[in-house]
Amino acid sequence: MAKDHDIPIHCYADDTQLYKSFTPGVNEAAALHSLESCIDDARYWMTNNELNDRKTEFIIFGSPFNLGKVATTAIKVGDHHTKARKSAENIAVRMSSTMSIEDHVNALCKSAWFHVFRISKIKHLLTFEQLKSIRNLEN
């Protein structure tokens, strides 16, 4: 990238994450400007990788008290304004803005019930041994 930023950048297979720490109401505008500048540089660098601005997620982590002081509600990614989310998925872990595990547990329960429901629909087609092997996979 063209500029040096004080923003850690983590890249995964098809995901890039940027992190910026700030104090609500104190250095929030400067942090937002720094983050948007880094995003602009990352977008320029990723031009050949077909970055989709509309798929970009933005989340602010903090205590409920500190989140109540945050004035920022969106971040500019190209020509698109991305609203701050209450939770986002990061490598199969659902993370909430308050760092609560509740969103992750709810997502896991929803997924588990979906798979149990699907198995119940084909249960009559499976042998007892096949059903036992499914049960063993769950443990």
ChimeraX attribute file (.defattr): number of C-alpha atoms within 10 A of each C-alpha:
attribute: neighborCount
match mode: 1-to-1
recipient: residues
	/A:1	12
	/A:2	9
	/A:3	8
	/A:4	8
	/A:5	13
	/A:6	11
	/A:7	15
	/A:8	11
	/A:9	13
	/A:10	10
	/A:11	10
	/A:12	8
	/A:13	5
	/A:14	7
	/A:15	11
	/A:16	11
	/A:17	14
	/A:18	14
	/A:19	13
	/A:20	14
	/A:21	13
	/A:22	14
	/A:23	13
	/A:24	17
	/A:25	12
	/A:26	10
	/A:27	11
	/A:28	17
	/A:29	15
	/A:30	11
	/A:31	18
	/A:32	18
	/A:33	13
	/A:34	16
	/A:35	22
	/A:36	16
	/A:37	16
	/A:38	22
	/A:39	17
	/A:40	16
	/A:41	16
	/A:42	17
	/A:43	19
	/A:44	15
	/A:45	13
	/A:46	13
	/A:47	10
	/A:48	8
	/A:49	10
	/A:50	8
	/A:51	16
	/A:52	12
	/A:53	15
	/A:54	12
	/A:55	9
	/A:56	16
	/A:57	17
	/A:58	20
	/A:59	19
	/A:60	21
	/A:61	16
	/A:62	16
	/A:63	12
	/A:64	11
	/A:65	9
	/A:66	13
	/A:67	15
	/A:68	10
	/A:69	11
	/A:70	16
	/A:71	11
	/A:72	15
	/A:73	13
	/A:74	17
	/A:75	20
	/A:76	18
	/A:77	21
	/A:78	15
	/A:79	8
	/A:80	12
	/A:81	15
	/A:82	19
	/A:83	15
	/A:84	16
	/A:85	15
	/A:86	14
	/A:87	20
	/A:88	18
	/A:89	12
	/A:90	10
	/A:91	9
	/A:92	10
	/A:93	14
	/A:94	19
	/A:95	20
	/A:96	20
	/A:97	18
	/A:98	17
	/A:99	15
	/A:100	13
	/A:101	12
	/A:102	13
	/A:103	19
	/A:104	19
	/A:105	13
	/A:106	12
	/A:107	13
	/A:108	15
	/A:109	12
	/A:110	11
	/A:111	12
	/A:112	13
	/A:113	11
	/A:114	12
	/A:115	12
	/A:116	10
	/A:117	12
	/A:118	11
	/A:119	15
	/A:120	11
	/A:121	10
	/A:122	9
	/A:123	13
	/A:124	10
	/A:125	11
	/A:126	11
	/A:127	10
	/A:128	11
	/A:129	9
	/A:130	12
	/A:131	15
	/A:132	12
	/A:133	11
	/A:134	12
	/A:135	10
	/A:136	9
	/A:137	8
	/A:138	8
	/A:139	5
